[in-house]
Amino acid sequence: MTRSEAAPYEACKGGAPPGSRAAAPFDLVGLTPLMRRTSGTSDLAVGLIDGPVATGHPELVAGNVREVTATARAACTYPDSHACRHGTFVAGVLAGRRGSGAPAICPGCTLLVRPIFAETAPGHGPMPTASPEDLAEAIRAVVAAGASVVNISADLRWSSARGCEALTQALDDASRRGVIVVAAAGNQGLVGGSALTRHASVVPVAACDVRGRLLSYSNLGATMARRGLRAPGEGIVSLQTAGRLLPVGGTSVSAPLVTGAIALLWSLFPTASAARIRHALLAGAPRGLGVAPPLLDAWGAHRRLAAAGS
């Protein structure tokens, strides 16, 4: 969520406060007119692989937030832990109540919460990590539970060949089942990628400012330029476990904007295939030979789907 992904609440300064500027990031990427058309449908399930979520938060559409059985429960044990705060923030971007101050891109969709970051204790320690096998298992779990699109708002890097193989197999299986996986590019300012962001079926998301300019700490790469997108990673305000609204920055803020756009598009065009949704989302922007992906254009994707009669 922040530049390091390990301390997701250290980059709060400089975010846009609630108010008239809050819509600017969504206007930039064409989400505003799409959100006027629909809030999503409960038949469309979004898998959230992240930290646990404060499922009792009054600004979450609780009836549409479901737990996918796992070792770690979907609800938070320590509301002030980094894992819970991270998961709750991203859940608010996707499934907050419209008018709550959170982005609330697709509150009408079903949110399938599968925690991958365990809570160790309350406080402000480092963000917990997970193994590639854990991530692979989480992907399989949300896909089996019915997710059509999966959001992974974390930069996950490993050197284990066995772990990367397990992750690749889970992503291959998700692709075969027509599931779109969206992943944050990461916040180390590196050029390259991981087994997650390099996978051919994954849509990696880099972060930009509210004017569309790439943020210096966003990871980039040739595969991201070819089949990824960029979306605002600053000026986004969402839910905090203490009940407040919080501005945060980073690529894990950018990723759910793309995930939410996919969920809304699929809600409006329910018979469209995953390949058609991906094509509509990725085909409109010019792509060069560099390392920077083009800007998300959610409304442009809507126009392309409508024109194709999807």
Order of alpha helices (4+ residues) and beta strands (2+ residues): alpha-alpha-beta-beta-alpha-beta-alpha-beta-alpha-beta-beta-alpha-beta-beta-beta-alpha-alpha-alpha
